[in-house]
Amino acid sequence: MKHRIFLAFLLTFGMLSAQAHGPTPKKIDEQVIITVPPDQVWKILGDFGGMAQWHPSVARSTASDGNNVGSERVLEINGEQLTESLDEYDAHEHSYSYRLMDENVKALPVSSYFASIQVQPEGDGSVVTWIGRFYRGDTGNFPSEELDDEAAIHAMTTFFHDGLANLKKKAEGQ
């Protein structure tokens, strides 16, 4: 009998501690094929501070130090601001990586993220790959629907997808 009580205690404690560990990071990986060469796509995409020129959800974007590592980009999304920091920039490889500096769950329902974007040759055109790793907006154990994993995944997937779709239109002159 004591063994059963002890086993029940262990199982219960184990289940509670498993539920209380907090969020796990999420990842999205979006791609788009564009029918123009990488250099032409990079002319649009390669300006770290120029996201508002190609992303339909970004009303304004600026960078404090251009394409130099450490530059801070401020984006206006849904009337709210997000600040990101440029971690890596390689014009030769047509890629850069950046991270969220200050969360603003009204702009995107995430508490942190790291992303990279790259343009590579694909036949006569290009493939643009945008990868993001992020945590939901509320990292507590019982987040509201607006700040849970599903909301974060949906928001980030939509943001990446819409940006790449519009980049394709702009690059292809549509």
PyMOL commands that place a pseudoatom at each C-alpha (Angstrom):
pseudoatom trace, name=CA, resn=MET, resi=1, chain=A, elem=C, hetatm=0, pos=[0.000, 0.000, 0.000]
pseudoatom trace, name=CA, resn=LYS, resi=2, chain=A, elem=C, hetatm=0, pos=[2.811, 2.432, 0.880]
pseudoatom trace, name=CA, resn=HIS, resi=3, chain=A, elem=C, hetatm=0, pos=[4.398, 1.718, -2.487]
pseudoatom trace, name=CA, resn=ARG, resi=4, chain=A, elem=C, hetatm=0, pos=[1.175, 2.596, -4.312]
pseudoatom trace, name=CA, resn=ILE, resi=5, chain=A, elem=C, hetatm=0, pos=[0.797, 5.867, -2.414]
pseudoatom trace, name=CA, resn=PHE, resi=6, chain=A, elem=C, hetatm=0, pos=[4.437, 6.719, -3.058]
pseudoatom trace, name=CA, resn=LEU, resi=7, chain=A, elem=C, hetatm=0, pos=[4.047, 5.799, -6.758]
pseudoatom trace, name=CA, resn=ALA, resi=8, chain=A, elem=C, hetatm=0, pos=[0.890, 7.930, -7.001]
pseudoatom trace, name=CA, resn=PHE, resi=9, chain=A, elem=C, hetatm=0, pos=[2.750, 10.811, -5.364]
pseudoatom trace, name=CA, resn=LEU, resi=10, chain=A, elem=C, hetatm=0, pos=[5.644, 10.481, -7.828]
pseudoatom trace, name=CA, resn=LEU, resi=11, chain=A, elem=C, hetatm=0, pos=[3.315, 10.339, -10.820]
pseudoatom trace, name=CA, resn=THR, resi=12, chain=A, elem=C, hetatm=0, pos=[1.325, 13.352, -9.640]
pseudoatom trace, name=CA, resn=PHE, resi=13, chain=A, elem=C, hetatm=0, pos=[4.435, 15.374, -8.809]
pseudoatom trace, name=CA, resn=GLY, resi=14, chain=A, elem=C, hetatm=0, pos=[5.998, 14.406, -12.141]
pseudoatom trace, name=CA, resn=MET, resi=15, chain=A, elem=C, hetatm=0, pos=[2.901, 15.514, -14.079]
pseudoatom trace, name=CA, resn=LEU, resi=16, chain=A, elem=C, hetatm=0, pos=[2.716, 18.833, -12.233]
pseudoatom trace, name=CA, resn=SER, resi=17, chain=A, elem=C, hetatm=0, pos=[6.388, 19.592, -12.721]
pseudoatom trace, name=CA, resn=ALA, resi=18, chain=A, elem=C, hetatm=0, pos=[6.102, 18.697, -16.415]
pseudoatom trace, name=CA, resn=GLN, resi=19, chain=A, elem=C, hetatm=0, pos=[3.248, 21.195, -16.777]
pseudoatom trace, name=CA, resn=ALA, resi=20, chain=A, elem=C, hetatm=0, pos=[5.159, 23.902, -14.902]
pseudoatom trace, name=CA, resn=HIS, resi=21, chain=A, elem=C, hetatm=0, pos=[8.312, 24.004, -17.004]
pseudoatom trace, name=CA, resn=GLY, resi=22, chain=A, elem=C, hetatm=0, pos=[7.150, 26.878, -19.200]
pseudoatom trace, name=CA, resn=PRO, resi=23, chain=A, elem=C, hetatm=0, pos=[7.113, 27.323, -22.959]
pseudoatom trace, name=CA, resn=THR, resi=24, chain=A, elem=C, hetatm=0, pos=[9.270, 25.625, -25.529]
pseudoatom trace, name=CA, resn=PRO, resi=25, chain=A, elem=C, hetatm=0, pos=[10.755, 27.517, -28.477]
pseudoatom trace, name=CA, resn=LYS, resi=26, chain=A, elem=C, hetatm=0, pos=[8.859, 27.347, -31.750]
pseudoatom trace, name=CA, resn=LYS, resi=27, chain=A, elem=C, hetatm=0, pos=[10.335, 27.420, -35.240]
pseudoatom trace, name=CA, resn=ILE, resi=28, chain=A, elem=C, hetatm=0, pos=[9.042, 28.410, -38.642]
pseudoatom trace, name=CA, resn=ASP, resi=29, chain=A, elem=C, hetatm=0, pos=[10.762, 28.047, -41.978]
pseudoatom trace, name=CA, resn=GLU, resi=30, chain=A, elem=C, hetatm=0, pos=[9.185, 29.849, -44.939]
pseudoatom trace, name=CA, resn=GLN, resi=31, chain=A, elem=C, hetatm=0, pos=[10.430, 29.955, -48.537]
pseudoatom trace, name=CA, resn=VAL, resi=32, chain=A, elem=C, hetatm=0, pos=[9.464, 31.569, -51.799]
pseudoatom trace, name=CA, resn=ILE, resi=33, chain=A, elem=C, hetatm=0, pos=[10.751, 31.024, -55.328]
pseudoatom trace, name=CA, resn=ILE, resi=34, chain=A, elem=C, hetatm=0, pos=[11.339, 34.248, -57.257]
pseudoatom trace, name=CA, resn=THR, resi=35, chain=A, elem=C, hetatm=0, pos=[11.983, 34.300, -61.015]
pseudoatom trace, name=CA, resn=VAL, resi=36, chain=A, elem=C, hetatm=0, pos=[14.787, 36.876, -60.882]
pseudoatom trace, name=CA, resn=PRO, resi=37, chain=A, elem=C, hetatm=0, pos=[18.465, 36.330, -59.952]
pseudoatom trace, name=CA, resn=PRO, resi=38, chain=A, elem=C, hetatm=0, pos=[19.630, 36.636, -56.316]
pseudoatom trace, name=CA, resn=ASP, resi=39, chain=A, elem=C, hetatm=0, pos=[21.447, 39.957, -56.902]
pseudoatom trace, name=CA, resn=GLN, resi=40, chain=A, elem=C, hetatm=0, pos=[18.190, 41.594, -57.995]
pseudoatom trace, name=CA, resn=VAL, resi=41, chain=A, elem=C, hetatm=0, pos=[16.271, 40.222, -55.016]
pseudoatom trace, name=CA, resn=TRP, resi=42, chain=A, elem=C, hetatm=0, pos=[19.096, 41.294, -52.679]
pseudoatom trace, name=CA, resn=LYS, resi=43, chain=A, elem=C, hetatm=0, pos=[18.809, 44.884, -53.946]
pseudoatom trace, name=CA, resn=ILE, resi=44, chain=A, elem=C, hetatm=0, pos=[15.356, 44.929, -52.329]
pseudoatom trace, name=CA, resn=LEU, resi=45, chain=A, elem=C, hetatm=0, pos=[15.905, 42.639, -49.351]
pseudoatom trace, name=CA, resn=GLY, resi=46, chain=A, elem=C, hetatm=0, pos=[19.499, 43.497, -48.424]
pseudoatom trace, name=CA, resn=ASP, resi=47, chain=A, elem=C, hetatm=0, pos=[18.755, 46.852, -46.795]
pseudoatom trace, name=CA, resn=PHE, resi=48, chain=A, elem=C, hetatm=0, pos=[18.267, 45.965, -43.105]
pseudoatom trace, name=CA, resn=GLY, resi=49, chain=A, elem=C, hetatm=0, pos=[16.412, 49.216, -42.495]
pseudoatom trace, name=CA, resn=GLY, resi=50, chain=A, elem=C, hetatm=0, pos=[14.257, 48.944, -45.635]
pseudoatom trace, name=CA, resn=MET, resi=51, chain=A, elem=C, hetatm=0, pos=[11.699, 46.320, -44.640]
pseudoatom trace, name=CA, resn=ALA, resi=52, chain=A, elem=C, hetatm=0, pos=[8.818, 48.780, -45.081]
pseudoatom trace, name=CA, resn=GLN, resi=53, chain=A, elem=C, hetatm=0, pos=[9.718, 48.911, -48.784]
pseudoatom trace, name=CA, resn=TRP, resi=54, chain=A, elem=C, hetatm=0, pos=[8.739, 45.270, -49.327]
pseudoatom trace, name=CA, resn=HIS, resi=55, chain=A, elem=C, hetatm=0, pos=[6.724, 43.989, -46.339]
pseudoatom trace, name=CA, resn=PRO, resi=56, chain=A, elem=C, hetatm=0, pos=[3.008, 44.881, -46.439]
pseudoatom trace, name=CA, resn=SER, resi=57, chain=A, elem=C, hetatm=0, pos=[2.568, 44.763, -42.634]
pseudoatom trace, name=CA, resn=VAL, resi=58, chain=A, elem=C, hetatm=0, pos=[5.428, 47.156, -41.896]
pseudoatom trace, name=CA, resn=ALA, resi=59, chain=A, elem=C, hetatm=0, pos=[4.301, 50.776, -42.131]
pseudoatom trace, name=CA, resn=ARG, resi=60, chain=A, elem=C, hetatm=0, pos=[7.745, 52.208, -41.333]
pseudoatom trace, name=CA, resn=SER, resi=61, chain=A, elem=C, hetatm=0, pos=[11.247, 50.883, -40.783]
pseudoatom trace, name=CA, resn=THR, resi=62, chain=A, elem=C, hetatm=0, pos=[14.562, 52.505, -39.948]
pseudoatom trace, name=CA, resn=ALA, resi=63, chain=A, elem=C, hetatm=0, pos=[18.011, 51.249, -38.968]
pseudoatom trace, name=CA, resn=SER, resi=64, chain=A, elem=C, hetatm=0, pos=[20.355, 53.100, -36.631]
pseudoatom trace, name=CA, resn=ASP, resi=65, chain=A, elem=C, hetatm=0, pos=[23.562, 52.020, -38.378]
pseudoatom trace, name=CA, resn=GLY, resi=66, chain=A, elem=C, hetatm=0, pos=[22.570, 50.646, -41.776]
pseudoatom trace, name=CA, resn=ASN, resi=67, chain=A, elem=C, hetatm=0, pos=[23.753, 47.107, -42.467]
pseudoatom trace, name=CA, resn=ASN, resi=68, chain=A, elem=C, hetatm=0, pos=[26.456, 47.091, -39.799]
pseudoatom trace, name=CA, resn=VAL, resi=69, chain=A, elem=C, hetatm=0, pos=[26.290, 44.409, -37.104]
pseudoatom trace, name=CA, resn=GLY, resi=70, chain=A, elem=C, hetatm=0, pos=[24.717, 45.936, -34.009]
pseudoatom trace, name=CA, resn=SER, resi=71, chain=A, elem=C, hetatm=0, pos=[22.460, 48.240, -36.019]
pseudoatom trace, name=CA, resn=GLU, resi=72, chain=A, elem=C, hetatm=0, pos=[19.022, 48.559, -34.439]
pseudoatom trace, name=CA, resn=ARG, resi=73, chain=A, elem=C, hetatm=0, pos=[15.966, 48.416, -36.668]
pseudoatom trace, name=CA, resn=VAL, resi=74, chain=A, elem=C, hetatm=0, pos=[12.674, 49.924, -35.550]
pseudoatom trace, name=CA, resn=LEU, resi=75, chain=A, elem=C, hetatm=0, pos=[9.582, 48.530, -37.250]
pseudoatom trace, name=CA, resn=GLU, resi=76, chain=A, elem=C, hetatm=0, pos=[6.073, 49.923, -37.067]
pseudoatom trace, name=CA, resn=ILE, resi=77, chain=A, elem=C, hetatm=0, pos=[3.527, 47.086, -37.175]
pseudoatom trace, name=CA, resn=ASN, resi=78, chain=A, elem=C, hetatm=0, pos=[-0.162, 47.530, -36.339]
pseudoatom trace, name=CA, resn=GLY, resi=79, chain=A, elem=C, hetatm=0, pos=[0.610, 51.037, -35.077]
pseudoatom trace, name=CA, resn=GLU, resi=80, chain=A, elem=C, hetatm=0, pos=[3.120, 49.588, -32.592]
pseudoatom trace, name=CA, resn=GLN, resi=81, chain=A, elem=C, hetatm=0, pos=[6.911, 49.530, -32.594]
pseudoatom trace, name=CA, resn=LEU, resi=82, chain=A, elem=C, hetatm=0, pos=[9.345, 46.625, -32.435]
pseudoatom trace, name=CA, resn=THR, resi=83, chain=A, elem=C, hetatm=0, pos=[13.108, 47.046, -32.080]
pseudoatom trace, name=CA, resn=GLU, resi=84, chain=A, elem=C, hetatm=0, pos=[15.433, 44.453, -33.565]
pseudoatom trace, name=CA, resn=SER, resi=85, chain=A, elem=C, hetatm=0, pos=[19.217, 44.129, -33.574]
pseudoatom trace, name=CA, resn=LEU, resi=86, chain=A, elem=C, hetatm=0, pos=[21.323, 42.967, -36.529]
pseudoatom trace, name=CA, resn=ASP, resi=87, chain=A, elem=C, hetatm=0, pos=[23.534, 40.049, -35.423]
pseudoatom trace, name=CA, resn=GLU, resi=88, chain=A, elem=C, hetatm=0, pos=[25.118, 38.991, -38.726]
pseudoatom trace, name=CA, resn=TYR, resi=89, chain=A, elem=C, hetatm=0, pos=[25.229, 40.488, -42.206]
pseudoatom trace, name=CA, resn=ASP, resi=90, chain=A, elem=C, hetatm=0, pos=[26.867, 38.901, -45.261]
pseudoatom trace, name=CA, resn=ALA, resi=91, chain=A, elem=C, hetatm=0, pos=[26.224, 40.713, -48.553]
pseudoatom trace, name=CA, resn=HIS, resi=92, chain=A, elem=C, hetatm=0, pos=[28.294, 38.150, -50.471]
pseudoatom trace, name=CA, resn=GLU, resi=93, chain=A, elem=C, hetatm=0, pos=[26.100, 35.289, -49.185]
pseudoatom trace, name=CA, resn=HIS, resi=94, chain=A, elem=C, hetatm=0, pos=[22.946, 37.449, -49.426]
pseudoatom trace, name=CA, resn=SER, resi=95, chain=A, elem=C, hetatm=0, pos=[21.981, 36.790, -45.820]
pseudoatom trace, name=CA, resn=TYR, resi=96, chain=A, elem=C, hetatm=0, pos=[21.474, 38.404, -42.452]
pseudoatom trace, name=CA, resn=SER, resi=97, chain=A, elem=C, hetatm=0, pos=[20.332, 37.411, -38.962]
pseudoatom trace, name=CA, resn=TYR, resi=98, chain=A, elem=C, hetatm=0, pos=[18.649, 39.529, -36.336]
pseudoatom trace, name=CA, resn=ARG, resi=99, chain=A, elem=C, hetatm=0, pos=[16.844, 39.326, -33.012]
pseudoatom trace, name=CA, resn=LEU, resi=100, chain=A, elem=C, hetatm=0, pos=[14.065, 41.069, -31.107]
pseudoatom trace, name=CA, resn=MET, resi=101, chain=A, elem=C, hetatm=0, pos=[15.421, 43.604, -28.625]
pseudoatom trace, name=CA, resn=ASP, resi=102, chain=A, elem=C, hetatm=0, pos=[12.229, 44.799, -26.891]
pseudoatom trace, name=CA, resn=GLU, resi=103, chain=A, elem=C, hetatm=0, pos=[9.034, 42.765, -26.893]
pseudoatom trace, name=CA, resn=ASN, resi=104, chain=A, elem=C, hetatm=0, pos=[5.759, 44.380, -27.847]
pseudoatom trace, name=CA, resn=VAL, resi=105, chain=A, elem=C, hetatm=0, pos=[2.982, 41.785, -27.896]
pseudoatom trace, name=CA, resn=LYS, resi=106, chain=A, elem=C, hetatm=0, pos=[0.607, 44.297, -29.485]
pseudoatom trace, name=CA, resn=ALA, resi=107, chain=A, elem=C, hetatm=0, pos=[2.798, 44.269, -32.611]
pseudoatom trace, name=CA, resn=LEU, resi=108, chain=A, elem=C, hetatm=0, pos=[3.507, 40.513, -32.586]
pseudoatom trace, name=CA, resn=PRO, resi=109, chain=A, elem=C, hetatm=0, pos=[2.365, 38.104, -29.808]
pseudoatom trace, name=CA, resn=VAL, resi=110, chain=A, elem=C, hetatm=0, pos=[5.872, 36.818, -29.047]
pseudoatom trace, name=CA, resn=SER, resi=111, chain=A, elem=C, hetatm=0, pos=[8.237, 37.465, -26.161]
pseudoatom trace, name=CA, resn=SER, resi=112, chain=A, elem=C, hetatm=0, pos=[11.463, 36.957, -28.092]
pseudoatom trace, name=CA, resn=TYR, resi=113, chain=A, elem=C, hetatm=0, pos=[12.689, 35.806, -31.477]
pseudoatom trace, name=CA, resn=PHE, resi=114, chain=A, elem=C, hetatm=0, pos=[15.755, 35.244, -33.583]
pseudoatom trace, name=CA, resn=ALA, resi=115, chain=A, elem=C, hetatm=0, pos=[15.475, 35.155, -37.384]
pseudoatom trace, name=CA, resn=SER, resi=116, chain=A, elem=C, hetatm=0, pos=[17.600, 34.814, -40.473]
pseudoatom trace, name=CA, resn=ILE, resi=117, chain=A, elem=C, hetatm=0, pos=[16.861, 35.452, -44.111]
pseudoatom trace, name=CA, resn=GLN, resi=118, chain=A, elem=C, hetatm=0, pos=[18.851, 34.367, -47.146]
pseudoatom trace, name=CA, resn=VAL, resi=119, chain=A, elem=C, hetatm=0, pos=[18.626, 34.583, -50.931]
pseudoatom trace, name=CA, resn=GLN, resi=120, chain=A, elem=C, hetatm=0, pos=[20.147, 31.728, -52.943]
pseudoatom trace, name=CA, resn=PRO, resi=121, chain=A, elem=C, hetatm=0, pos=[20.198, 30.764, -56.629]
pseudoatom trace, name=CA, resn=GLU, resi=122, chain=A, elem=C, hetatm=0, pos=[17.401, 28.479, -57.777]
pseudoatom trace, name=CA, resn=GLY, resi=123, chain=A, elem=C, hetatm=0, pos=[17.612, 27.612, -61.468]
pseudoatom trace, name=CA, resn=ASP, resi=124, chain=A, elem=C, hetatm=0, pos=[17.427, 30.920, -63.351]
pseudoatom trace, name=CA, resn=GLY, resi=125, chain=A, elem=C, hetatm=0, pos=[15.877, 32.639, -60.342]
pseudoatom trace, name=CA, resn=SER, resi=126, chain=A, elem=C, hetatm=0, pos=[16.140, 32.671, -56.568]
pseudoatom trace, name=CA, resn=VAL, resi=127, chain=A, elem=C, hetatm=0, pos=[14.848, 31.025, -53.459]
pseudoatom trace, name=CA, resn=VAL, resi=128, chain=A, elem=C, hetatm=0, pos=[14.407, 33.179, -50.371]
pseudoatom trace, name=CA, resn=THR, resi=129, chain=A, elem=C, hetatm=0, pos=[14.412, 31.341, -47.039]
pseudoatom trace, name=CA, resn=TRP, resi=130, chain=A, elem=C, hetatm=0, pos=[13.256, 33.050, -43.843]
pseudoatom trace, name=CA, resn=ILE, resi=131, chain=A, elem=C, hetatm=0, pos=[13.696, 31.067, -40.625]
pseudoatom trace, name=CA, resn=GLY, resi=132, chain=A, elem=C, hetatm=0, pos=[12.527, 32.158, -37.198]
pseudoatom trace, name=CA, resn=ARG, resi=133, chain=A, elem=C, hetatm=0, pos=[12.780, 30.782, -33.675]
pseudoatom trace, name=CA, resn=PHE, resi=134, chain=A, elem=C, hetatm=0, pos=[10.562, 32.367, -31.052]
pseudoatom trace, name=CA, resn=TYR, resi=135, chain=A, elem=C, hetatm=0, pos=[8.671, 32.088, -27.782]
pseudoatom trace, name=CA, resn=ARG, resi=136, chain=A, elem=C, hetatm=0, pos=[5.014, 32.874, -27.261]
pseudoatom trace, name=CA, resn=GLY, resi=137, chain=A, elem=C, hetatm=0, pos=[3.995, 36.277, -25.900]
pseudoatom trace, name=CA, resn=ASP, resi=138, chain=A, elem=C, hetatm=0, pos=[3.157, 35.019, -22.411]
pseudoatom trace, name=CA, resn=THR, resi=139, chain=A, elem=C, hetatm=0, pos=[5.838, 32.687, -21.116]
pseudoatom trace, name=CA, resn=GLY, resi=140, chain=A, elem=C, hetatm=0, pos=[3.864, 31.801, -18.004]
pseudoatom trace, name=CA, resn=ASN, resi=141, chain=A, elem=C, hetatm=0, pos=[2.257, 28.407, -17.492]
pseudoatom trace, name=CA, resn=PHE, resi=142, chain=A, elem=C, hetatm=0, pos=[-1.287, 29.481, -18.388]
pseudoatom trace, name=CA, resn=PRO, resi=143, chain=A, elem=C, hetatm=0, pos=[-1.181, 32.061, -21.199]
pseudoatom trace, name=CA, resn=SER, resi=144, chain=A, elem=C, hetatm=0, pos=[-4.298, 33.665, -22.629]
pseudoatom trace, name=CA, resn=GLU, resi=145, chain=A, elem=C, hetatm=0, pos=[-5.364, 32.641, -26.142]
pseudoatom trace, name=CA, resn=GLU, resi=146, chain=A, elem=C, hetatm=0, pos=[-3.993, 35.912, -27.530]
pseudoatom trace, name=CA, resn=LEU, resi=147, chain=A, elem=C, hetatm=0, pos=[-0.481, 35.144, -26.226]
pseudoatom trace, name=CA, resn=ASP, resi=148, chain=A, elem=C, hetatm=0, pos=[-0.248, 31.345, -26.374]
pseudoatom trace, name=CA, resn=ASP, resi=149, chain=A, elem=C, hetatm=0, pos=[1.804, 29.102, -28.676]
pseudoatom trace, name=CA, resn=GLU, resi=150, chain=A, elem=C, hetatm=0, pos=[-0.881, 28.938, -31.370]
pseudoatom trace, name=CA, resn=ALA, resi=151, chain=A, elem=C, hetatm=0, pos=[-1.226, 32.728, -31.511]
pseudoatom trace, name=CA, resn=ALA, resi=152, chain=A, elem=C, hetatm=0, pos=[2.559, 33.143, -31.769]
pseudoatom trace, name=CA, resn=ILE, resi=153, chain=A, elem=C, hetatm=0, pos=[2.899, 30.475, -34.474]
pseudoatom trace, name=CA, resn=HIS, resi=154, chain=A, elem=C, hetatm=0, pos=[0.021, 31.949, -36.466]
pseudoatom trace, name=CA, resn=ALA, resi=155, chain=A, elem=C, hetatm=0, pos=[1.315, 35.533, -36.199]
pseudoatom trace, name=CA, resn=MET, resi=156, chain=A, elem=C, hetatm=0, pos=[4.912, 34.708, -37.117]
pseudoatom trace, name=CA, resn=THR, resi=157, chain=A, elem=C, hetatm=0, pos=[3.926, 32.359, -39.955]
pseudoatom trace, name=CA, resn=THR, resi=158, chain=A, elem=C, hetatm=0, pos=[1.567, 34.974, -41.383]
pseudoatom trace, name=CA, resn=PHE, resi=159, chain=A, elem=C, hetatm=0, pos=[4.189, 37.733, -41.008]
pseudoatom trace, name=CA, resn=PHE, resi=160, chain=A, elem=C, hetatm=0, pos=[6.866, 35.703, -42.820]
pseudoatom trace, name=CA, resn=HIS, resi=161, chain=A, elem=C, hetatm=0, pos=[4.492, 34.366, -45.489]
pseudoatom trace, name=CA, resn=ASP, resi=162, chain=A, elem=C, hetatm=0, pos=[2.963, 37.756, -46.310]
pseudoatom trace, name=CA, resn=GLY, resi=163, chain=A, elem=C, hetatm=0, pos=[6.394, 39.386, -46.410]
pseudoatom trace, name=CA, resn=LEU, resi=164, chain=A, elem=C, hetatm=0, pos=[7.812, 36.793, -48.794]
pseudoatom trace, name=CA, resn=ALA, resi=165, chain=A, elem=C, hetatm=0, pos=[4.729, 36.878, -51.031]
pseudoatom trace, name=CA, resn=ASN, resi=166, chain=A, elem=C, hetatm=0, pos=[4.988, 40.650, -51.351]
pseudoatom trace, name=CA, resn=LEU, resi=167, chain=A, elem=C, hetatm=0, pos=[8.764, 40.486, -51.863]
pseudoatom trace, name=CA, resn=LYS, resi=168, chain=A, elem=C, hetatm=0, pos=[8.107, 38.134, -54.791]
pseudoatom trace, name=CA, resn=LYS, resi=169, chain=A, elem=C, hetatm=0, pos=[5.583, 40.549, -56.324]
pseudoatom trace, name=CA, resn=LYS, resi=170, chain=A, elem=C, hetatm=0, pos=[7.939, 43.494, -55.926]
pseudoatom trace, name=CA, resn=ALA, resi=171, chain=A, elem=C, hetatm=0, pos=[11.000, 41.649, -57.276]
pseudoatom trace, name=CA, resn=GLU, resi=172, chain=A, elem=C, hetatm=0, pos=[9.114, 40.270, -60.261]
pseudoatom trace, name=CA, resn=GLY, resi=173, chain=A, elem=C, hetatm=0, pos=[7.565, 43.660, -61.028]
pseudoatom trace, name=CA, resn=GLN, resi=174, chain=A, elem=C, hetatm=0, pos=[3.968, 42.556, -60.554]
for i in range(1, 174): cmd.bond("trace and resi %d" % i, "trace and resi %d" % (i + 1))
show_as sticks, trace
zoom trace
